[in-house]
């Protein structure tokens, strides 16, 4: 089966100790069964340390996070002791995979980089060329099943609208929504900020950002239209397959507006990272935002 990815995908490398928002802090880390079994049999002092910091379960296990939410194997230099002692091949699936995500279709699998990672967010937002999907494995000529032809054609249309640089990003967002029979969001940014404040929040910085948006809800000034285009393409690529097309496009536009407004406080890369980690990586939060969008979509 063919594997597709955005053309920036291969540029990603973990920046390890240089990362300001380590994925080894504040996240529950599940261990897959195969890796958990491997950890049970690592010898020596490091093997003992592994087993004393893991809660083993029938379906694998989890690392016992420290009180400050750090993984017990993240050292004082923010480097991974498992990598140092055992090598990258000893990572559990989630550590090896993050921040990648996959969407599965009948005729292909697509893989991308999640914006919850600051380096992935930087790569996506700083890209100046139009984003394209490219085959990593298999042949681009491999057959697309008939029932998926309409889906991929519809998504390609969404990409083409968003990537039309002869128009402003505001015009493109309106055209994208209009193509699916929608108008621009009816709620003000203050209303949306109130909805986001009603969700579970991980980072106090996000609460502060939302409070300021609620109190100062003017329409954001989009300073970098290419960066905004890349954000829209990211959200369409990631969510077009797991939401209805009109939901996915509305979610993309809403997310862009919220990120651009948050960027007035944090900068665009940090705003995109913060938004993604708070919303996309919580199924419950995403569902509640989609519920609110459906009231807008009608």
PyMOL commands that set and color helices and strands:
alter all, ss='L'
color gray80, all
select helices_A, chain A and resi 9-11+16-18+33-40+44-52+81-86+88-90+93-97+118-126+146-162+169-179+189-197+204-215+225-239+245-266+268-280+283-297
alter helices_A, ss='H'
color red, helices_A
select strands_A, chain A and resi 2-6+30-31+54-57+60-63+100-104+108-113+133-137
alter strands_A, ss='S'
color yellow, strands_A
deselect
rebuild
show_as cartoon
